Amino acid sequence: MASSSTRGAAIDLRSVSKHYGSFIALDKVSLHIEPGEFMTLLGPSGSGKTTTLNVIAGFTEVSSGSLDVGGKSVIGVPAHKRNIGVVFQHYALFPHMTVSRNVAYPLTLRGIANPDRAARMRKALDMVKMADFGHRFPSELSGGQQQRVALARAIVFDPPLLLMDEPLGALDKKLREWLQLEIKRIHRELGTTFVYVTHDQEEALVLSDRIAVFNQGRIEQIGTGRQLYDEPETLFVGKFVGDSTILRGAASTSGNETALEIEGRKVAAAKRLPNGAKPVMLLRPEKLSLARRGKGGQDRNTLPGRIGEAIYLGSGSKYEVVLADTSKAIVRSTLDAETFAIGDEVDLVFAGSDVKLLADDENADFTLT
Amino acid sequence: MKQPGRILLGLYCLLVAVWLVAPTIVVVPMSFNEKKSLAFPPSGFSWQWYQNFFTSPEWSASLIGSLKVAVVTAVFATVIGTLAAFGLDRMKSRVSGVLRALLITPMVVPGVVLAVGIYAVYLDTRLVGTMTGFVLAHTMLAVPFVIIAVSASLEVFDKRLETAAASLGATRLTAFRTVTLPLIAPGILSGLLFAFVTSFDEIIVALFITSPYLKTLPVQIFSSITRDADPTVAAVGTLLFITTSLVIGAGLLIGSRQGKR
């Protein structure tokens, strides 16, 4: 478990597809992961993120495409020969073995005998802060403790790659936030490549070096959290990562400018979509501001609306504004900004330069389960 | 108020309970009869019929014969039944449903029908009255019990643990040996006990395929009681009642303990 950044394995998926009958679970997915990188596969349920993880782990065979781990093709290599650590959402600890025996299990299979085995087991349990629980059975541990033991078991044999499938999905929020930081620390200490599956975009932002956003069996965009938030390439990414307001209306372009007409009011941005796609405008909550009706000023875009929901967050306020076309806008304001109450008639104000112009896509809706 | 109804219900339940248990219990006092008679109620008290059971060569030979057959049957039925249950569990559900029904048939088909069939086959193949013949027939009868017991514990077994074992480097066989087998062991053990008992108290098929050289205990009881009124039968009955209750009780206990963790 020496900490060195060269320990992790690179992963290369090229045009990987997986079909179940006529259902396409993965549609020509290509993804390169750097050695030692923390890559998160983010997406709603059924988007293909878990299938991708299972393909890398060797639990699912690909229908077509190629997959290299550490520079070698692993197509056709069974899971037990891949030497990849996996952490499952449901912990998957062996209930008939103590914590010690669970963690020693992969070492025993590799023919590593005591005292080496005991030393490595202790080191792994130390790393997840479970050293005092070796004699316990999994049923005697809380969910968070079980998942830490599962993590120790998955790293004890020094795999160059660790896969995690929604490992914190079954835990409550406070514990989840704390374990996220623990996972980040362990990633730093190990230098192993981490591939992490989640549907929680906040978790993805906290943990990842880069995030691959999945939708309907395809990758929509790969990038750092900042890139996904500031420069979403598709409407789906814009909606899935962070809060957003989507404006739709009759589009017109003149020169380098695109304008939308929404219930008789025009808003414009000095941008153009390259092709003839139908444009929509996406705005982040902190790029929007509110003013009393008619006081929004002339130099910026304004849209009339009514406060539908006002939430005090401590560090500021969050408003849901119902616009004239009944669509909803989400606005975040700082503490020193003017406050509004539910039912107030307001103007939504924003600068054309803060607008993300994206192609409309009816497949951009998602459900979280 | 509600009282008369409750008393009536209590009486009814008691009646049914007595009716179910009485024939078994009646055997116990009869086994201590002083006279050589199966009359009820018995008169006097003596241990002589128990003594007779353990000293008479006829009785002890049949006991040993029964134990041999039952032990070998239990082992074979457990191995075959466990493998079958495992296969059924990992199959496509439509095929496994049909196969499961097929494998359970020895439990459903009337014993006499099976016995006649087995006898007809055995006559030609000279299996009548042989150890092999008994074990073959009884294993067939016991396999369904093992399948049911093991299937029940496979039902609650989390297959994802095998996936986890594979990710940690275990081949399918190793995963089965180190993870699946220990976790379904209670089901296998209760299947083993049921298989043993199925063979040990089987009479119908045994009557058909028995010979003077190999008699099982139930056959010996039957021939003894049709010949004369020997209270040794009651003594054997009492012993069997106690042992079977203990074995089945243990089986149920083990079976109910699985999946609790």
Interface residues (C-beta under 8 A of the other chain):
Chain A: A57 G58 F59 P78 A79 H80 K81 N83 I84 G85 V86 F88 H90 A92 F94 P95 H96 Y105 P106 L109 R110 F137 S139 R153 A154 F157
Chain B: D158 R160 L161 T163 A164 A165 A166 S167 L168 G169 A170 T171 T174 T178 V179 P182 L183 R261
